[in-house]
Amino acid sequence: MHIEHLSIINDYLVAVYFTPYLGWRYSVVLHDGSTYQPYDLYITSQEAYEVVKNILDLVISCDL
């Protein structure tokens, strides 16, 4: 596994990583300590990062 991005987005810990033979994926550590890891695959790390960033922006705007 190769981690490309490890950052905090809207108070969530986010990792974008490469899975050999599959592609780029992301994981989000939620506030209760659980992990959200969808099975979606992306061609580039930037694509995976943009998707998770947009999802978290949407979650935050819906909570307001």
PDB file with SEQRES, HELIX, SHEET and CRYST1 records, atoms N, CA, C and O in Angstrom:
SEQRES   1 A   64  MET HIS ILE GLU HIS LEU SER ILE ILE ASN ASP TYR LEU          
SEQRES   2 A   64  VAL ALA VAL TYR PHE THR PRO TYR LEU GLY TRP ARG TYR          
SEQRES   3 A   64  SER VAL VAL LEU HIS ASP GLY SER THR TYR GLN PRO TYR          
SEQRES   4 A   64  ASP LEU TYR ILE THR SER GLN GLU ALA TYR GLU VAL VAL          
SEQRES   5 A   64  LYS ASN ILE LEU ASP LEU VAL ILE SER CYS ASP LEU              
HELIX    1 AA1 SER A   45  ASP A   63  1                                  19    
SHEET    1 AA1 4 HIS A   2  ILE A   9  0                                        
SHEET    2 AA1 4 TYR A  12  THR A  19 -1                                        
SHEET    3 AA1 4 GLY A  23  VAL A  29 -1                                        
SHEET    4 AA1 4 THR A  35  TYR A  36 -1                                        
CRYST1    1.000    1.000    1.000  90.00  90.00  90.00 P 1           1          
ATOM      1  N   MET A   1       0.845  -1.169   0.000  1.00  0.00           N  
ATOM      2  CA  MET A   1       0.000   0.000   0.000  1.00  0.00           C  
ATOM      3  C   MET A   1       0.894   1.238   0.000  1.00  0.00           C  
ATOM      4  O   MET A   1       1.919   1.281   0.681  1.00  0.00           O  
ATOM      5  N   HIS A   2       0.491   2.233  -0.770  1.00  0.00           N  
ATOM      6  CA  HIS A   2       1.220   3.502  -0.861  1.00  0.00           C  
ATOM      7  C   HIS A   2       0.248   4.619  -0.510  1.00  0.00           C  
ATOM      8  O   HIS A   2      -0.735   4.815  -1.225  1.00  0.00           O  
ATOM      9  N   ILE A   3       0.491   5.359   0.569  1.00  0.00           N  
ATOM     10  CA  ILE A   3      -0.369   6.470   0.969  1.00  0.00           C  
ATOM     11  C   ILE A   3       0.112   7.735   0.267  1.00  0.00           C  
ATOM     12  O   ILE A   3       1.270   8.134   0.383  1.00  0.00           O  
ATOM     13  N   GLU A   4      -0.810   8.350  -0.462  1.00  0.00           N  
ATOM     14  CA  GLU A   4      -0.498   9.575  -1.204  1.00  0.00           C  
ATOM     15  C   GLU A   4      -0.923  10.828  -0.433  1.00  0.00           C  
ATOM     16  O   GLU A   4      -0.183  11.811  -0.394  1.00  0.00           O  
ATOM     17  N   HIS A   5      -2.098  10.797   0.173  1.00  0.00           N  
ATOM     18  CA  HIS A   5      -2.608  11.936   0.944  1.00  0.00           C  
ATOM     19  C   HIS A   5      -3.023  11.440   2.322  1.00  0.00           C  
ATOM     20  O   HIS A   5      -3.688  10.411   2.448  1.00  0.00           O  
ATOM     21  N   LEU A   6      -2.633  12.165   3.333  1.00  0.00           N  
ATOM     22  CA  LEU A   6      -3.082  11.921   4.700  1.00  0.00           C  
ATOM     23  C   LEU A   6      -3.347  13.301   5.282  1.00  0.00           C  
ATOM     24  O   LEU A   6      -2.417  14.054   5.574  1.00  0.00           O  
ATOM     25  N   SER A   7      -4.632  13.626   5.448  1.00  0.00           N  
ATOM     26  CA  SER A   7      -4.959  14.981   5.866  1.00  0.00           C  
ATOM     27  C   SER A   7      -6.272  15.025   6.636  1.00  0.00           C  
ATOM     28  O   SER A   7      -7.003  14.038   6.715  1.00  0.00           O  
ATOM     29  N   ILE A   8      -6.547  16.187   7.196  1.00  0.00           N  
ATOM     30  CA  ILE A   8      -7.796  16.447   7.903  1.00  0.00           C  
ATOM     31  C   ILE A   8      -8.662  17.301   6.979  1.00  0.00           C  
ATOM     32  O   ILE A   8      -8.243  18.367   6.528  1.00  0.00           O  
ATOM     33  N   ILE A   9      -9.867  16.822   6.707  1.00  0.00           N  
ATOM     34  CA  ILE A   9     -10.828  17.575   5.900  1.00  0.00           C  
ATOM     35  C   ILE A   9     -12.105  17.681   6.725  1.00  0.00           C  
ATOM     36  O   ILE A   9     -12.727  16.671   7.053  1.00  0.00           O  
ATOM     37  N   ASN A  10     -12.489  18.902   7.057  1.00  0.00           N  
ATOM     38  CA  ASN A  10     -13.713  19.132   7.837  1.00  0.00           C  
ATOM     39  C   ASN A  10     -13.752  18.283   9.110  1.00  0.00           C  
ATOM     40  O   ASN A  10     -14.781  17.689   9.431  1.00  0.00           O  
ATOM     41  N   ASP A  11     -12.656  18.229   9.814  1.00  0.00           N  
ATOM     42  CA  ASP A  11     -12.520  17.486  11.082  1.00  0.00           C  
ATOM     43  C   ASP A  11     -12.530  15.965  10.925  1.00  0.00           C  
ATOM     44  O   ASP A  11     -12.716  15.256  11.914  1.00  0.00           O  
ATOM     45  N   TYR A  12     -12.337  15.452   9.728  1.00  0.00           N  
ATOM     46  CA  TYR A  12     -12.247  14.008   9.493  1.00  0.00           C  
ATOM     47  C   TYR A  12     -10.846  13.672   8.985  1.00  0.00           C  
ATOM     48  O   TYR A  12     -10.306  14.375   8.131  1.00  0.00           O  
ATOM     49  N   LEU A  13     -10.267  12.609   9.506  1.00  0.00           N  
ATOM     50  CA  LEU A  13      -8.978  12.133   9.023  1.00  0.00           C  
ATOM     51  C   LEU A  13      -9.207  11.349   7.739  1.00  0.00           C  
ATOM     52  O   LEU A  13     -10.007  10.413   7.705  1.00  0.00           O  
ATOM     53  N   VAL A  14      -8.498  11.741   6.680  1.00  0.00           N  
ATOM     54  CA  VAL A  14      -8.683  11.148   5.358  1.00  0.00           C  
ATOM     55  C   VAL A  14      -7.345  10.601   4.859  1.00  0.00           C  
ATOM     56  O   VAL A  14      -6.309  11.256   4.972  1.00  0.00           O  
ATOM     57  N   ALA A  15      -7.389   9.394   4.307  1.00  0.00           N  
ATOM     58  CA  ALA A  15      -6.205   8.805   3.671  1.00  0.00           C  
ATOM     59  C   ALA A  15      -6.576   8.390   2.253  1.00  0.00           C  
ATOM     60  O   ALA A  15      -7.594   7.733   2.035  1.00  0.00           O  
ATOM     61  N   VAL A  16      -5.752   8.775   1.303  1.00  0.00           N  
ATOM     62  CA  VAL A  16      -5.888   8.320  -0.085  1.00  0.00           C  
ATOM     63  C   VAL A  16      -4.680   7.438  -0.346  1.00  0.00           C  
ATOM     64  O   VAL A  16      -3.541   7.854  -0.137  1.00  0.00           O  
ATOM     65  N   TYR A  17      -4.933   6.216  -0.802  1.00  0.00           N  
ATOM     66  CA  TYR A  17      -3.846   5.256  -0.939  1.00  0.00           C  
ATOM     67  C   TYR A  17      -4.013   4.394  -2.178  1.00  0.00           C  
ATOM     68  O   TYR A  17      -5.113   4.254  -2.714  1.00  0.00           O  
ATOM     69  N   PHE A  18      -2.901   3.818  -2.624  1.00  0.00           N  
ATOM     70  CA  PHE A  18      -2.881   2.951  -3.799  1.00  0.00           C  
ATOM     71  C   PHE A  18      -2.905   1.497  -3.360  1.00  0.00           C  
ATOM     72  O   PHE A  18      -2.113   1.073  -2.519  1.00  0.00           O  
ATOM     73  N   THR A  19      -3.812   0.754  -3.932  1.00  0.00           N  
ATOM     74  CA  THR A  19      -3.917  -0.672  -3.682  1.00  0.00           C  
ATOM     75  C   THR A  19      -3.384  -1.397  -4.922  1.00  0.00           C  
ATOM     76  O   THR A  19      -3.966  -1.269  -5.999  1.00  0.00           O  
ATOM     77  N   PRO A  20      -2.305  -2.145  -4.793  1.00  0.00           N  
ATOM     78  CA  PRO A  20      -1.736  -2.816  -5.964  1.00  0.00           C  
ATOM     79  C   PRO A  20      -2.765  -3.653  -6.713  1.00  0.00           C  
ATOM     80  O   PRO A  20      -3.603  -4.328  -6.114  1.00  0.00           O  
ATOM     81  N   TYR A  21      -2.679  -3.592  -8.024  1.00  0.00           N  
ATOM     82  CA  TYR A  21      -3.526  -4.337  -8.949  1.00  0.00           C  
ATOM     83  C   TYR A  21      -4.976  -3.860  -8.970  1.00  0.00           C  
ATOM     84  O   TYR A  21      -5.782  -4.400  -9.728  1.00  0.00           O  
ATOM     85  N   LEU A  22      -5.330  -2.863  -8.157  1.00  0.00           N  
ATOM     86  CA  LEU A  22      -6.704  -2.368  -8.143  1.00  0.00           C  
ATOM     87  C   LEU A  22      -6.765  -0.895  -8.543  1.00  0.00           C  
ATOM     88  O   LEU A  22      -7.399  -0.552  -9.541  1.00  0.00           O  
ATOM     89  N   GLY A  23      -6.121  -0.033  -7.787  1.00  0.00           N  
ATOM     90  CA  GLY A  23      -6.150   1.391  -8.073  1.00  0.00           C  
ATOM     91  C   GLY A  23      -6.162   2.204  -6.800  1.00  0.00           C  
ATOM     92  O   GLY A  23      -5.825   1.706  -5.725  1.00  0.00           O  
ATOM     93  N   TRP A  24      -6.549   3.451  -6.928  1.00  0.00           N  
ATOM     94  CA  TRP A  24      -6.559   4.386  -5.812  1.00  0.00           C  
ATOM     95  C   TRP A  24      -7.877   4.314  -5.065  1.00  0.00           C  
ATOM     96  O   TRP A  24      -8.940   4.218  -5.678  1.00  0.00           O  
ATOM     97  N   ARG A  25      -7.810   4.359  -3.744  1.00  0.00           N  
ATOM     98  CA  ARG A  25      -8.980   4.321  -2.865  1.00  0.00           C  
ATOM     99  C   ARG A  25      -8.800   5.358  -1.769  1.00  0.00           C  
ATOM    100  O   ARG A  25      -7.724   5.935  -1.614  1.00  0.00           O  
ATOM    101  N   TYR A  26      -9.871   5.588  -1.008  1.00  0.00           N  
ATOM    102  CA  TYR A  26      -9.766   6.476   0.143  1.00  0.00           C  
ATOM    103  C   TYR A  26     -10.462   5.860   1.339  1.00  0.00           C  
ATOM    104  O   TYR A  26     -11.333   5.001   1.202  1.00  0.00           O  
ATOM    105  N   SER A  27     -10.059   6.319   2.520  1.00  0.00           N  
ATOM    106  CA  SER A  27     -10.674   5.931   3.791  1.00  0.00           C  
ATOM    107  C   SER A  27     -10.881   7.187   4.612  1.00  0.00           C  
ATOM    108  O   SER A  27     -10.102   8.137   4.536  1.00  0.00           O  
ATOM    109  N   VAL A  28     -11.952   7.175   5.403  1.00  0.00           N  
ATOM    110  CA  VAL A  28     -12.260   8.298   6.280  1.00  0.00           C  
ATOM    111  C   VAL A  28     -12.455   7.746   7.683  1.00  0.00           C  
ATOM    112  O   VAL A  28     -13.241   6.821   7.888  1.00  0.00           O  
ATOM    113  N   VAL A  29     -11.736   8.315   8.652  1.00  0.00           N  
ATOM    114  CA  VAL A  29     -11.936   7.944  10.056  1.00  0.00           C  
ATOM    115  C   VAL A  29     -13.012   8.871  10.608  1.00  0.00           C  
ATOM    116  O   VAL A  29     -12.847  10.091  10.617  1.00  0.00           O  
ATOM    117  N   LEU A  30     -14.114   8.284  11.068  1.00  0.00           N  
ATOM    118  CA  LEU A  30     -15.251   9.051  11.563  1.00  0.00           C  
ATOM    119  C   LEU A  30     -15.046   9.444  13.023  1.00  0.00           C  
ATOM    120  O   LEU A  30     -14.129   8.951  13.679  1.00  0.00           O  
ATOM    121  N   HIS A  31     -15.889  10.319  13.521  1.00  0.00           N  
ATOM    122  CA  HIS A  31     -15.722  10.848  14.876  1.00  0.00           C  
ATOM    123  C   HIS A  31     -15.825   9.779  15.956  1.00  0.00           C  
ATOM    124  O   HIS A  31     -15.248   9.937  17.031  1.00  0.00           O  
ATOM    125  N   ASP A  32     -16.545   8.698  15.691  1.00  0.00           N  
ATOM    126  CA  ASP A  32     -16.665   7.628  16.696  1.00  0.00           C  
ATOM    127  C   ASP A  32     -15.520   6.618  16.610  1.00  0.00           C  
ATOM    128  O   ASP A  32     -15.510   5.630  17.344  1.00  0.00           O  
ATOM    129  N   GLY A  33     -14.554   6.862  15.716  1.00  0.00           N  
ATOM    130  CA  GLY A  33     -13.401   5.985  15.575  1.00  0.00           C  
ATOM    131  C   GLY A  33     -13.556   4.910  14.514  1.00  0.00           C  
ATOM    132  O   GLY A  33     -12.593   4.218  14.185  1.00  0.00           O  
ATOM    133  N   SER A  34     -14.770   4.763  13.971  1.00  0.00           N  
ATOM    134  CA  SER A  34     -14.974   3.778  12.910  1.00  0.00           C  
ATOM    135  C   SER A  34     -14.403   4.308  11.596  1.00  0.00           C  
ATOM    136  O   SER A  34     -14.114   5.498  11.469  1.00  0.00           O  
ATOM    137  N   THR A  35     -14.246   3.424  10.634  1.00  0.00           N  
ATOM    138  CA  THR A  35     -13.649   3.788   9.353  1.00  0.00           C  
ATOM    139  C   THR A  35     -14.631   3.540   8.222  1.00  0.00           C  
ATOM    140  O   THR A  35     -15.262   2.485   8.145  1.00  0.00           O  
ATOM    141  N   TYR A  36     -14.752   4.534   7.341  1.00  0.00           N  
ATOM    142  CA  TYR A  36     -15.561   4.402   6.141  1.00  0.00           C  
ATOM    143  C   TYR A  36     -14.601   4.145   4.990  1.00  0.00           C  
ATOM    144  O   TYR A  36     -13.756   4.986   4.682  1.00  0.00           O  
ATOM    145  N   GLN A  37     -14.730   2.973   4.349  1.00  0.00           N  
ATOM    146  CA  GLN A  37     -13.858   2.581   3.247  1.00  0.00           C  
ATOM    147  C   GLN A  37     -14.702   2.031   2.111  1.00  0.00           C  
ATOM    148  O   GLN A  37     -14.953   0.827   2.059  1.00  0.00           O  
ATOM    149  N   PRO A  38     -15.145   2.890   1.199  1.00  0.00           N  
ATOM    150  CA  PRO A  38     -15.944   2.387   0.080  1.00  0.00           C  
ATOM    151  C   PRO A  38     -15.090   1.540  -0.865  1.00  0.00           C  
ATOM    152  O   PRO A  38     -13.862   1.624  -0.851  1.00  0.00           O  
ATOM    153  N   TYR A  39     -15.749   0.735  -1.675  1.00  0.00           N  
ATOM    154  CA  TYR A  39     -15.039  -0.141  -2.615  1.00  0.00           C  
ATOM    155  C   TYR A  39     -14.729   0.548  -3.938  1.00  0.00           C  
ATOM    156  O   TYR A  39     -14.173  -0.078  -4.840  1.00  0.00           O  
ATOM    157  N   ASP A  40     -15.075   1.820  -4.070  1.00  0.00           N  
ATOM    158  CA  ASP A  40     -14.831   2.548  -5.313  1.00  0.00           C  
ATOM    159  C   ASP A  40     -13.335   2.648  -5.587  1.00  0.00           C  
ATOM    160  O   ASP A  40     -12.529   2.801  -4.669  1.00  0.00           O  
ATOM    161  N   LEU A  41     -12.982   2.560  -6.863  1.00  0.00           N  
ATOM    162  CA  LEU A  41     -11.589   2.675  -7.292  1.00  0.00           C  
ATOM    163  C   LEU A  41     -11.451   3.858  -8.229  1.00  0.00           C  
ATOM    164  O   LEU A  41     -12.371   4.180  -8.981  1.00  0.00           O  
ATOM    165  N   TYR A  42     -10.291   4.505  -8.179  1.00  0.00           N  
ATOM    166  CA  TYR A  42     -10.045   5.683  -9.002  1.00  0.00           C  
ATOM    167  C   TYR A  42      -8.726   5.522  -9.741  1.00  0.00           C  
ATOM    168  O   TYR A  42      -7.828   4.809  -9.294  1.00  0.00           O  
ATOM    169  N   ILE A  43      -8.628   6.194 -10.875  1.00  0.00           N  
ATOM    170  CA  ILE A  43      -7.443   6.069 -11.723  1.00  0.00           C  
ATOM    171  C   ILE A  43      -6.261   6.843 -11.149  1.00  0.00           C  
ATOM    172  O   ILE A  43      -5.116   6.405 -11.257  1.00  0.00           O  
ATOM    173  N   THR A  44      -6.542   8.002 -10.535  1.00  0.00           N  
ATOM    174  CA  THR A  44      -5.462   8.817  -9.965  1.00  0.00           C  
ATOM    175  C   THR A  44      -5.753   9.125  -8.493  1.00  0.00           C  
ATOM    176  O   THR A  44      -6.897   9.053  -8.045  1.00  0.00           O  
ATOM    177  N   SER A  45      -4.711   9.463  -7.762  1.00  0.00           N  
ATOM    178  CA  SER A  45      -4.891   9.835  -6.366  1.00  0.00           C  
ATOM    179  C   SER A  45      -5.643  11.152  -6.254  1.00  0.00           C  
ATOM    180  O   SER A  45      -6.427  11.342  -5.325  1.00  0.00           O  
ATOM    181  N   GLN A  46      -5.412  12.056  -7.189  1.00  0.00           N  
ATOM    182  CA  GLN A  46      -6.092  13.352  -7.164  1.00  0.00           C  
ATOM    183  C   GLN A  46      -7.598  13.178  -7.352  1.00  0.00           C  
ATOM    184  O   GLN A  46      -8.386  13.880  -6.718  1.00  0.00           O  
ATOM    185  N   GLU A  47      -7.999  12.260  -8.208  1.00  0.00           N  
ATOM    186  CA  GLU A  47      -9.422  11.988  -8.418  1.00  0.00           C  
ATOM    187  C   GLU A  47     -10.061  11.469  -7.124  1.00  0.00           C  
ATOM    188  O   GLU A  47     -11.136  11.929  -6.741  1.00  0.00           O  
ATOM    189  N   ALA A  48      -9.419  10.531  -6.462  1.00  0.00           N  
ATOM    190  CA  ALA A  48      -9.939   9.994  -5.202  1.00  0.00           C  
ATOM    191  C   ALA A  48     -10.013  11.088  -4.143  1.00  0.00           C  
ATOM    192  O   ALA A  48     -10.982  11.149  -3.386  1.00  0.00           O  
ATOM    193  N   TYR A  49      -9.006  11.949  -4.078  1.00  0.00           N  
ATOM    194  CA  TYR A  49      -8.975  13.030  -3.099  1.00  0.00           C  
ATOM    195  C   TYR A  49     -10.106  14.030  -3.348  1.00  0.00           C  
ATOM    196  O   TYR A  49     -10.761  14.471  -2.404  1.00  0.00           O  
ATOM    197  N   GLU A  50     -10.332  14.381  -4.587  1.00  0.00           N  
ATOM    198  CA  GLU A  50     -11.406  15.325  -4.921  1.00  0.00           C  
ATOM    199  C   GLU A  50     -12.780  14.740  -4.586  1.00  0.00           C  
ATOM    200  O   GLU A  50     -13.655  15.458  -4.103  1.00  0.00           O  
ATOM    201  N   VAL A  51     -12.975  13.450  -4.836  1.00  0.00           N  
ATOM    202  CA  VAL A  51     -14.254  12.808  -4.532  1.00  0.00           C  
ATOM    203  C   VAL A  51     -14.518  12.835  -3.036  1.00  0.00           C  
ATOM    204  O   VAL A  51     -15.606  13.226  -2.611  1.00  0.00           O  
ATOM    205  N   VAL A  52     -13.548  12.427  -2.231  1.00  0.00           N  
ATOM    206  CA  VAL A  52     -13.761  12.399  -0.779  1.00  0.00           C  
ATOM    207  C   VAL A  52     -13.921  13.817  -0.236  1.00  0.00           C  
ATOM    208  O   VAL A  52     -14.704  14.032   0.689  1.00  0.00           O  
ATOM    209  N   LYS A  53     -13.208  14.771  -0.781  1.00  0.00           N  
ATOM    210  CA  LYS A  53     -13.350  16.163  -0.338  1.00  0.00           C  
ATOM    211  C   LYS A  53     -14.761  16.663  -0.629  1.00  0.00           C  
ATOM    212  O   LYS A  53     -15.375  17.302   0.225  1.00  0.00           O  
ATOM    213  N   ASN A  54     -15.277  16.386  -1.808  1.00  0.00           N  
ATOM    214  CA  ASN A  54     -16.632  16.806  -2.171  1.00  0.00           C  
ATOM    215  C   ASN A  54     -17.681  16.122  -1.303  1.00  0.00           C  
ATOM    216  O   ASN A  54     -18.663  16.749  -0.907  1.00  0.00           O  
ATOM    217  N   ILE A  55     -17.480  14.848  -1.007  1.00  0.00           N  
ATOM    218  CA  ILE A  55     -18.419  14.122  -0.151  1.00  0.00           C  
ATOM    219  C   ILE A  55     -18.444  14.729   1.242  1.00  0.00           C  
ATOM    220  O   ILE A  55     -19.517  14.943   1.807  1.00  0.00           O  
ATOM    221  N   LEU A  56     -17.285  15.006   1.797  1.00  0.00           N  
ATOM    222  CA  LEU A  56     -17.230  15.579   3.144  1.00  0.00           C  
ATOM    223  C   LEU A  56     -17.775  17.003   3.180  1.00  0.00           C  
ATOM    224  O   LEU A  56     -18.387  17.401   4.171  1.00  0.00           O  
ATOM    225  N   ASP A  57     -17.564  17.769   2.124  1.00  0.00           N  
ATOM    226  CA  ASP A  57     -18.165  19.107   2.046  1.00  0.00           C  
ATOM    227  C   ASP A  57     -19.683  19.000   2.028  1.00  0.00           C  
ATOM    228  O   ASP A  57     -20.366  19.806   2.659  1.00  0.00           O  
ATOM    229  N   LEU A  58     -20.217  18.020   1.317  1.00  0.00           N  
ATOM    230  CA  LEU A  58     -21.659  17.802   1.252  1.00  0.00           C  
ATOM    231  C   LEU A  58     -22.213  17.381   2.610  1.00  0.00           C  
ATOM    232  O   LEU A  58     -23.267  17.865   3.024  1.00  0.00           O  
ATOM    233  N   VAL A  59     -21.516  16.488   3.304  1.00  0.00           N  
ATOM    234  CA  VAL A  59     -21.957  16.030   4.630  1.00  0.00           C  
ATOM    235  C   VAL A  59     -22.016  17.205   5.598  1.00  0.00           C  
ATOM    236  O   VAL A  59     -22.979  17.342   6.352  1.00  0.00           O  
ATOM    237  N   ILE A  60     -20.999  18.043   5.579  1.00  0.00           N  
ATOM    238  CA  ILE A  60     -20.954  19.197   6.479  1.00  0.00           C  
ATOM    239  C   ILE A  60     -22.082  20.183   6.140  1.00  0.00           C  
ATOM    240  O   ILE A  60     -22.730  20.702   7.049  1.00  0.00           O  
ATOM    241  N   SER A  61     -22.324  20.447   4.865  1.00  0.00           N  
ATOM    242  CA  SER A  61     -23.369  21.404   4.503  1.00  0.00           C  
ATOM    243  C   SER A  61     -24.762  20.875   4.837  1.00  0.00           C  
ATOM    244  O   SER A  61     -25.662  21.667   5.117  1.00  0.00           O  
ATOM    245  N   CYS A  62     -24.962  19.563   4.814  1.00  0.00           N  
ATOM    246  CA  CYS A  62     -26.251  18.968   5.170  1.00  0.00           C  
ATOM    247  C   CYS A  62     -26.494  19.000   6.680  1.00  0.00           C  
ATOM    248  O   CYS A  62     -27.642  18.993   7.124  1.00  0.00           O  
ATOM    249  N   ASP A  63     -25.421  19.033   7.464  1.00  0.00           N  
ATOM    250  CA  ASP A  63     -25.546  19.066   8.926  1.00  0.00           C  
ATOM    251  C   ASP A  63     -25.893  20.448   9.464  1.00  0.00           C  
ATOM    252  O   ASP A  63     -26.301  20.582  10.618  1.00  0.00           O  
ATOM    253  N   LEU A  64     -25.733  21.474   8.635  1.00  0.00           N  
ATOM    254  CA  LEU A  64     -25.986  22.847   9.108  1.00  0.00           C  
ATOM    255  C   LEU A  64     -27.427  23.111   9.284  1.00  0.00           C  
ATOM    256  O   LEU A  64     -27.809  24.214   9.675  1.00  0.00           O  
TER     257      LEU A  64                                                      
END                                                                             
